[in-house]
Amino acid sequence: CPAGLDIPHIYSLYNRTAWNGKKAAKEEYDKLPVKADSCIGCGACLEHCPQHIASAAIMPDIAETFK
């Protein structure tokens, strides 16, 4: 990621919010040096993602979840 996002880790924390782990996930997310709202939407991640996830489109939702 050109913006420095640790995309797999951010997804891991985001996925934990679906269970009863939102508080712990937010605490860990808040410690990240680069958060989802730093995504510049360049789409460079798409060519590297083995699951072809459009992370640039999802990062705003993740940022909102951890607001």
MMTF fields as JSON, N, C-alpha, C and O atoms, coordinates in Angstrom:
{
  "mmtfVersion": "1.0.0",
  "mmtfProducer": "UNKNOWN",
  "numBonds": 267,
  "numAtoms": 268,
  "numGroups": 67,
  "numChains": 1,
  "numModels": 1,
  "chainsPerModel": [1],
  "groupsPerChain": [67],
  "chainIdList": ["A"],
  "bondAtomList": [4, 2, 8, 6, 12, 10, 16, 14, 20, 18, 24, 22, 28, 26, 32, 30, 36, 34, 40, 38, 44, 42, 48, 46, 52, 50, 56, 54, 60, 58, 64, 62, 68, 66, 72, 70, 76, 74, 80, 78, 84, 82, 88, 86, 92, 90, 96, 94, 100, 98, 104, 102, 108, 106, 112, 110, 116, 114, 120, 118, 124, 122, 128, 126, 132, 130, 136, 134, 140, 138, 144, 142, 148, 146, 152, 150, 156, 154, 160, 158, 164, 162, 168, 166, 172, 170, 176, 174, 180, 178, 184, 182, 188, 186, 192, 190, 196, 194, 200, 198, 204, 202, 208, 206, 212, 210, 216, 214, 220, 218, 224, 222, 228, 226, 232, 230, 236, 234, 240, 238, 244, 242, 248, 246, 252, 250, 256, 254, 260, 258, 264, 262],
  "bondOrderList": [1, 1, 1, 1, 1, 1, 1, 1, 1, 1, 1, 1, 1, 1, 1, 1, 1, 1, 1, 1, 1, 1, 1, 1, 1, 1, 1, 1, 1, 1, 1, 1, 1, 1, 1, 1, 1, 1, 1, 1, 1, 1, 1, 1, 1, 1, 1, 1, 1, 1, 1, 1, 1, 1, 1, 1, 1, 1, 1, 1, 1, 1, 1, 1, 1, 1],
  "groupList": [{"groupName": "CYS", "atomNameList": ["N", "CA", "C", "O"], "elementList": ["N", "C", "C", "O"], "formalChargeList": [0, 0, 0, 0], "bondAtomList": [1, 0, 2, 1, 3, 2], "bondOrderList": [1, 1, 2], "singleLetterCode": "C", "chemCompType": "L-PEPTIDE LINKING"}, {"groupName": "PRO", "atomNameList": ["N", "CA", "C", "O"], "elementList": ["N", "C", "C", "O"], "formalChargeList": [0, 0, 0, 0], "bondAtomList": [1, 0, 2, 1, 3, 2], "bondOrderList": [1, 1, 2], "singleLetterCode": "P", "chemCompType": "L-PEPTIDE LINKING"}, {"groupName": "ALA", "atomNameList": ["N", "CA", "C", "O"], "elementList": ["N", "C", "C", "O"], "formalChargeList": [0, 0, 0, 0], "bondAtomList": [1, 0, 2, 1, 3, 2], "bondOrderList": [1, 1, 2], "singleLetterCode": "A", "chemCompType": "L-PEPTIDE LINKING"}, {"groupName": "GLY", "atomNameList": ["N", "CA", "C", "O"], "elementList": ["N", "C", "C", "O"], "formalChargeList": [0, 0, 0, 0], "bondAtomList": [1, 0, 2, 1, 3, 2], "bondOrderList": [1, 1, 2], "singleLetterCode": "G", "chemCompType": "PEPTIDE LINKING"}, {"groupName": "LEU", "atomNameList": ["N", "CA", "C", "O"], "elementList": ["N", "C", "C", "O"], "formalChargeList": [0, 0, 0, 0], "bondAtomList": [1, 0, 2, 1, 3, 2], "bondOrderList": [1, 1, 2], "singleLetterCode": "L", "chemCompType": "L-PEPTIDE LINKING"}, {"groupName": "ASP", "atomNameList": ["N", "CA", "C", "O"], "elementList": ["N", "C", "C", "O"], "formalChargeList": [0, 0, 0, 0], "bondAtomList": [1, 0, 2, 1, 3, 2], "bondOrderList": [1, 1, 2], "singleLetterCode": "D", "chemCompType": "L-PEPTIDE LINKING"}, {"groupName": "ILE", "atomNameList": ["N", "CA", "C", "O"], "elementList": ["N", "C", "C", "O"], "formalChargeList": [0, 0, 0, 0], "bondAtomList": [1, 0, 2, 1, 3, 2], "bondOrderList": [1, 1, 2], "singleLetterCode": "I", "chemCompType": "L-PEPTIDE LINKING"}, {"groupName": "HIS", "atomNameList": ["N", "CA", "C", "O"], "elementList": ["N", "C", "C", "O"], "formalChargeList": [0, 0, 0, 0], "bondAtomList": [1, 0, 2, 1, 3, 2], "bondOrderList": [1, 1, 2], "singleLetterCode": "H", "chemCompType": "L-PEPTIDE LINKING"}, {"groupName": "TYR", "atomNameList": ["N", "CA", "C", "O"], "elementList": ["N", "C", "C", "O"], "formalChargeList": [0, 0, 0, 0], "bondAtomList": [1, 0, 2, 1, 3, 2], "bondOrderList": [1, 1, 2], "singleLetterCode": "Y", "chemCompType": "L-PEPTIDE LINKING"}, {"groupName": "SER", "atomNameList": ["N", "CA", "C", "O"], "elementList": ["N", "C", "C", "O"], "formalChargeList": [0, 0, 0, 0], "bondAtomList": [1, 0, 2, 1, 3, 2], "bondOrderList": [1, 1, 2], "singleLetterCode": "S", "chemCompType": "L-PEPTIDE LINKING"}, {"groupName": "ASN", "atomNameList": ["N", "CA", "C", "O"], "elementList": ["N", "C", "C", "O"], "formalChargeList": [0, 0, 0, 0], "bondAtomList": [1, 0, 2, 1, 3, 2], "bondOrderList": [1, 1, 2], "singleLetterCode": "N", "chemCompType": "L-PEPTIDE LINKING"}, {"groupName": "ARG", "atomNameList": ["N", "CA", "C", "O"], "elementList": ["N", "C", "C", "O"], "formalChargeList": [0, 0, 0, 0], "bondAtomList": [1, 0, 2, 1, 3, 2], "bondOrderList": [1, 1, 2], "singleLetterCode": "R", "chemCompType": "L-PEPTIDE LINKING"}, {"groupName": "THR", "atomNameList": ["N", "CA", "C", "O"], "elementList": ["N", "C", "C", "O"], "formalChargeList": [0, 0, 0, 0], "bondAtomList": [1, 0, 2, 1, 3, 2], "bondOrderList": [1, 1, 2], "singleLetterCode": "T", "chemCompType": "L-PEPTIDE LINKING"}, {"groupName": "TRP", "atomNameList": ["N", "CA", "C", "O"], "elementList": ["N", "C", "C", "O"], "formalChargeList": [0, 0, 0, 0], "bondAtomList": [1, 0, 2, 1, 3, 2], "bondOrderList": [1, 1, 2], "singleLetterCode": "W", "chemCompType": "L-PEPTIDE LINKING"}, {"groupName": "LYS", "atomNameList": ["N", "CA", "C", "O"], "elementList": ["N", "C", "C", "O"], "formalChargeList": [0, 0, 0, 0], "bondAtomList": [1, 0, 2, 1, 3, 2], "bondOrderList": [1, 1, 2], "singleLetterCode": "K", "chemCompType": "L-PEPTIDE LINKING"}, {"groupName": "GLU", "atomNameList": ["N", "CA", "C", "O"], "elementList": ["N", "C", "C", "O"], "formalChargeList": [0, 0, 0, 0], "bondAtomList": [1, 0, 2, 1, 3, 2], "bondOrderList": [1, 1, 2], "singleLetterCode": "E", "chemCompType": "L-PEPTIDE LINKING"}, {"groupName": "VAL", "atomNameList": ["N", "CA", "C", "O"], "elementList": ["N", "C", "C", "O"], "formalChargeList": [0, 0, 0, 0], "bondAtomList": [1, 0, 2, 1, 3, 2], "bondOrderList": [1, 1, 2], "singleLetterCode": "V", "chemCompType": "L-PEPTIDE LINKING"}, {"groupName": "GLN", "atomNameList": ["N", "CA", "C", "O"], "elementList": ["N", "C", "C", "O"], "formalChargeList": [0, 0, 0, 0], "bondAtomList": [1, 0, 2, 1, 3, 2], "bondOrderList": [1, 1, 2], "singleLetterCode": "Q", "chemCompType": "L-PEPTIDE LINKING"}, {"groupName": "MET", "atomNameList": ["N", "CA", "C", "O"], "elementList": ["N", "C", "C", "O"], "formalChargeList": [0, 0, 0, 0], "bondAtomList": [1, 0, 2, 1, 3, 2], "bondOrderList": [1, 1, 2], "singleLetterCode": "M", "chemCompType": "L-PEPTIDE LINKING"}, {"groupName": "PHE", "atomNameList": ["N", "CA", "C", "O"], "elementList": ["N", "C", "C", "O"], "formalChargeList": [0, 0, 0, 0], "bondAtomList": [1, 0, 2, 1, 3, 2], "bondOrderList": [1, 1, 2], "singleLetterCode": "F", "chemCompType": "L-PEPTIDE LINKING"}],
  "groupTypeList": [0, 1, 2, 3, 4, 5, 6, 1, 7, 6, 8, 9, 4, 8, 10, 11, 12, 2, 13, 10, 3, 14, 14, 2, 2, 14, 15, 15, 8, 5, 14, 4, 1, 16, 14, 2, 5, 9, 0, 6, 3, 0, 3, 2, 0, 4, 15, 7, 0, 1, 17, 7, 6, 2, 9, 2, 2, 6, 18, 1, 5, 6, 2, 15, 12, 19, 14],
  "groupIdList": [1, 2, 3, 4, 5, 6, 7, 8, 9, 10, 11, 12, 13, 14, 15, 16, 17, 18, 19, 20, 21, 22, 23, 24, 25, 26, 27, 28, 29, 30, 31, 32, 33, 34, 35, 36, 37, 38, 39, 40, 41, 42, 43, 44, 45, 46, 47, 48, 49, 50, 51, 52, 53, 54, 55, 56, 57, 58, 59, 60, 61, 62, 63, 64, 65, 66, 67],
  "secStructList": [7, 6, 6, 7, 7, 7, 2, 2, 2, 2, 2, 2, 2, 2, 2, 2, 6, 6, 6, 6, 7, 2, 2, 2, 2, 2, 2, 2, 2, 2, 6, 7, 1, 1, 7, 4, 4, 4, 7, 7, 7, 7, 7, 6, 6, 6, 6, 6, 7, 6, 6, 7, 7, 7, 2, 2, 2, 2, 2, 2, 2, 2, 2, 2, 2, 6, 7],
  "xCoordList": [0.839, 0.0, 0.882, 1.712, 0.71, 1.485, 1.246, 2.117, 0.071, -0.245, 0.244, 0.194, 0.712, 1.247, 0.247, 0.545, -0.921, -1.921, -1.491, -0.997, -1.68, -1.503, -2.878, -3.608, -3.219, -4.575, -5.004, -6.112, -4.194, -4.647, -4.954, -5.918, -4.145, -4.372, -5.641, -6.412, -5.844, -7.054, -8.292, -9.279, -8.243, -9.372, -9.586, -10.725, -8.519, -8.625, -9.345, -10.231, -8.96, -9.619, -11.075, -11.955, -11.322, -12.683, -13.565, -14.714, -13.034, -13.799, -14.154, -15.212, -13.287, -13.561, -14.746, -15.361, -15.079, -16.211, -17.535, -18.549, -17.544, -18.765, -19.146, -20.312, -18.161, -18.419, -18.43, -18.497, -18.368, -18.418, -17.067, -16.797, -16.217, -14.883, -14.645, -13.496, -15.708, -15.524, -14.666, -13.808, -14.879, -14.119, -12.628, -11.805, -12.279, -10.872, -10.286, -9.138, -11.075, -10.597, -10.339, -9.346, -11.229, -11.039, -9.802, -9.057, -9.583, -8.395, -7.121, -6.177, -7.104, -5.93, -5.842, -4.753, -6.987, -7.023, -6.491, -5.733, -6.887, -6.462, -4.945, -4.402, -4.267, -2.807, -2.085, -0.872, -2.828, -2.197, -1.619, -2.26, -0.421, 0.158, -0.545, -0.58, -1.101, -1.812, -3.171, -3.251, -4.219, -5.572, -6.295, -5.81, -7.455, -8.233, -8.533, -8.617, -8.693, -9.008, -7.825, -7.956, -6.679, -5.507, -5.473, -4.603, -6.414, -6.475, -6.657, -7.527, -5.813, -5.882, -6.712, -6.86, -7.255, -8.139, -7.46, -8.106, -6.172, -5.42, -5.702, -5.52, -6.148, -6.466, -5.271, -5.426, -4.086, -2.895, -3.054, -2.471, -3.832, -4.038, -4.766, -4.539, -5.626, -6.431, -5.576, -5.891, -4.507, -3.663, -2.84, -2.297, -2.753, -1.991, -2.875, -2.379, -4.155, -5.07, -5.438, -6.021, -5.1, -5.438, -6.949, -7.409, -7.718, -9.17, -9.879, -11.108, -9.115, -9.644, -10.657, -11.697, -10.33, -11.184, -10.827, -9.654, -11.83, -11.628, -11.497, -12.436, -10.338, -10.119, -10.328, -10.818, -9.971, -10.137, -11.597, -11.891, -12.496, -13.928, -14.443, -15.46, -13.743, -14.194, -13.579, -14.176, -12.409, -11.719, -12.543, -12.466, -13.33, -14.159, -15.162, -15.412, -15.731, -16.659, -15.937, -16.463, -14.732, -13.952, -13.59, -13.678, -13.185, -12.857, -14.062, -13.926, -15.221, -16.456, -16.774, -17.217, -16.545, -16.812, -15.961, -16.42, -14.709, -13.792, -13.761, -12.926, -14.641, -14.705, -15.037, -15.129],
  "yCoordList": [-1.191, 0.0, 1.253, 1.424, 2.113, 3.352, 4.265, 5.055, 4.154, 4.991, 4.361, 4.995, 3.124, 2.47, 1.674, 1.298, 1.416, 0.641, -0.817, -1.408, -1.39, -2.823, -3.439, -3.728, -3.632, -4.032, -5.347, -5.406, -6.398, -7.637, -7.451, -8.017, -6.673, -6.449, -5.623, -5.901, -4.629, -3.808, -4.67, -4.546, -5.541, -6.448, -7.392, -7.668, -7.875, -8.763, -8.066, -8.644, -6.837, -6.075, -5.794, -5.903, -5.435, -5.147, -6.391, -6.298, -7.538, -8.778, -9.095, -9.662, -8.735, -8.975, -8.16, -8.529, -7.068, -6.252, -6.962, -6.603, -7.963, -8.708, -9.605, -9.959, -9.965, -10.749, -9.767, -8.556, -10.255, -9.387, -8.8, -8.529, -8.596, -8.094, -6.668, -6.271, -5.881, -4.536, -3.656, -2.925, -3.712, -2.847, -3.165, -2.257, -4.437, -4.84, -4.532, -4.103, -4.752, -4.466, -2.969, -2.573, -2.139, -0.681, -0.232, 0.628, -0.808, -0.449, -0.763, 0.027, -1.91, -2.277, -1.411, -0.99, -1.145, -0.296, 1.101, 1.674, 1.636, 2.99, 3.11, 4.213, 2.0, 1.997, 1.931, 2.129, 1.651, 1.553, 2.9, 3.931, 2.91, 4.177, 4.734, 5.949, 3.855, 4.274, 3.576, 2.348, 4.365, 3.829, 3.862, 4.448, 3.227, 3.088, 4.421, 4.489, 5.468, 6.767, 7.386, 8.449, 6.726, 7.196, 6.642, 7.009, 5.763, 5.183, 6.306, 7.166, 6.273, 7.305, 6.867, 7.618, 5.649, 5.17, 4.867, 4.872, 4.604, 4.402, 3.059, 2.917, 2.064, 0.756, -0.161, -1.258, 0.256, -0.582, -1.915, -2.92, -1.924, -3.14, -4.214, -5.405, -3.808, -4.766, -5.739, -6.927, -5.25, -6.133, -7.102, -8.08, -6.827, -7.694, -8.619, -9.557, -8.362, -9.128, -10.453, -10.46, -11.57, -12.86, -13.113, -13.968, -12.374, -12.54, -11.478, -11.463, -10.599, -9.541, -8.646, -8.29, -8.294, -7.409, -5.962, -5.589, -5.17, -3.748, -2.984, -2.318, -3.086, -2.491, -0.988, -0.445, -0.307, 1.151, 1.546, 2.617, 0.711, 0.996, 0.676, 1.221, -0.205, -0.662, 0.144, 0.244, 0.71, 1.424, 2.559, 2.752, 3.323, 4.353, 3.758, 4.347, 2.603, 1.947, 1.48, 1.595, 0.957, 0.502, 1.689, 1.607, 2.783, 3.996, 4.467, 4.87, 4.414, 4.837, 3.906, 4.363, 2.624, 1.653, 1.937, 1.792, 2.344, 2.565, 4.009, 4.357, 4.845, 6.245, 6.382, 7.498],
  "zCoordList": [0.0, 0.0, 0.0, 0.893, -0.982, -1.019, 0.187, 0.552, 0.799, 1.965, 3.269, 4.323, 3.2, 4.387, 5.214, 6.347, 4.668, 5.391, 5.515, 4.554, 6.688, 6.889, 6.653, 7.601, 5.409, 5.015, 5.662, 6.196, 5.645, 6.29, 7.788, 8.302, 8.463, 9.896, 10.127, 11.045, 9.305, 9.42, 9.192, 9.918, 8.188, 7.952, 9.135, 9.512, 9.705, 10.855, 12.012, 12.64, 12.279, 13.349, 13.006, 13.86, 11.766, 11.316, 11.446, 11.88, 11.075, 11.175, 12.624, 12.896, 13.54, 14.968, 15.467, 16.468, 14.8, 15.231, 14.978, 15.578, 14.102, 13.815, 14.99, 15.158, 15.796, 16.998, 18.159, 17.946, 19.33, 20.507, 20.85, 22.02, 19.87, 20.142, 19.688, 19.493, 19.514, 18.971, 19.869, 19.375, 21.162, 22.062, 21.989, 21.87, 22.06, 21.993, 20.62, 20.513, 19.568, 18.217, 18.051, 17.441, 18.594, 18.491, 19.248, 18.777, 20.413, 21.187, 20.404, 20.397, 19.751, 18.945, 17.693, 17.304, 17.06, 15.865, 16.176, 15.393, 17.309, 17.687, 17.835, 17.762, 18.038, 18.17, 16.823, 16.76, 15.744, 14.427, 14.014, 14.216, 13.441, 12.99, 11.752, 11.553, 10.921, 9.712, 9.722, 9.725, 9.728, 9.847, 8.501, 7.534, 8.46, 7.229, 6.553, 5.327, 7.334, 6.729, 5.993, 5.387, 6.043, 5.291, 3.875, 3.085, 3.548, 2.205, 1.183, 1.325, 0.152, -0.878, -2.081, -3.045, -2.022, -3.08, -4.397, -5.445, -4.359, -5.608, -6.273, -7.482, -5.488, -6.035, -6.228, -6.764, -5.806, -5.953, -5.225, -5.632, -4.164, -3.383, -4.183, -3.971, -5.088, -5.835, -6.635, -6.71, -7.227, -8.03, -7.175, -7.688, -5.88, -4.985, -4.15, -3.527, -4.136, -3.293, -3.963, -5.048, -3.321, -3.914, -3.965, -4.721, -3.163, -3.144, -3.984, -4.059, -4.609, -5.481, -4.767, -5.323, -3.532, -2.741, -3.078, -3.083, -3.355, -3.665, -2.35, -1.913, -1.731, -0.41, -0.402, 0.587, -1.472, -1.519, -1.353, -0.821, -1.793, -1.659, -0.257, 0.172, 0.455, 1.766, 2.911, 3.983, 2.701, 3.783, 4.396, 5.61, 3.623, 4.279, 5.273, 6.325, 4.948, 5.868, 7.137, 8.244, 6.952, 8.093, 8.982, 10.207, 8.36, 9.132, 9.936, 11.091, 9.333, 10.007, 11.191, 12.244, 11.007, 12.068, 13.3, 14.433, 13.062, 14.18, 14.661, 15.496, 14.162, 14.575, 16.034, 16.545]
}
